[in-house]
Amino acid sequence: MNGHCNGNDIVAEFHCNNNGSGFGELSIEAMKSALQRKHETSRKEAEDASRQSSLEAEDASRQSSLEAAVSTILRVLGEDTNRQGLLRTPKRAAEALQFFTSGYHENIHDIMNEAIFDEDHDEMVIVKDIDMFSHCEHHMVPFYGVVHIGYLPNKKILGLSKLARVVGAFSKRFQVQERLTKQIATAISEGLQTRGVAVVIEAKHMCMQMRGVQKINASTVTSTMLGFFREDPKTREEFLTLIKK
């Protein structure tokens, strides 16, 4: 009997666990179902652990490659990577770069789906002055500013913090401000099936302040208007007035 109980057969496991006592067919089926769920859960946990291990290995490989690249840049610029102040700079810079570009690994669909709620509200929703930091894809230097978002719900609303998460996911990539503005607006429009979305970004670009024309007070304003915000001047004007107050 012990040899039989050491096997993997679900029904055998059921009988062994119950010392051979008799149960009706319904009880047997219930136990089989419970054991099956247990085995499926264990398999899913193993798959999740394997996936996590693969992601960690990928992160470690990316970190190592970035550290080597930073070290090369420092040496080409004429620095001594063995001096005290720079010993850990490649590691720190690599970690910073991974954080600055973490938006490439974020799924906008998942971010929004976690917080879409049915709500009978059809008036304008505005979240303004969302801090934004990104990197110009032309010179790999920062640009920063604020994002203003407004939308007209169509029986669905989005958790307010998720608007900031959407901004963060797109801004933590190499960007141009014009594209960033449109990506945010399009994601909200498609995710909520809104009647309209408006996005305005006001930003300063270090590539203009630190190099080139070196105009430290210059700022850039971009906008994307979709749906009613594009079609109806009064709706657009209401939004623009409210974000200025």
Summary of the structure (lengths in Angstrom):
residues: 245
radius of gyration: 27.4
end to end distance: 80.5
largest distance: 87.6
contacts: 688
relative contact order: 0.09
helix: 56%
strand: 20%
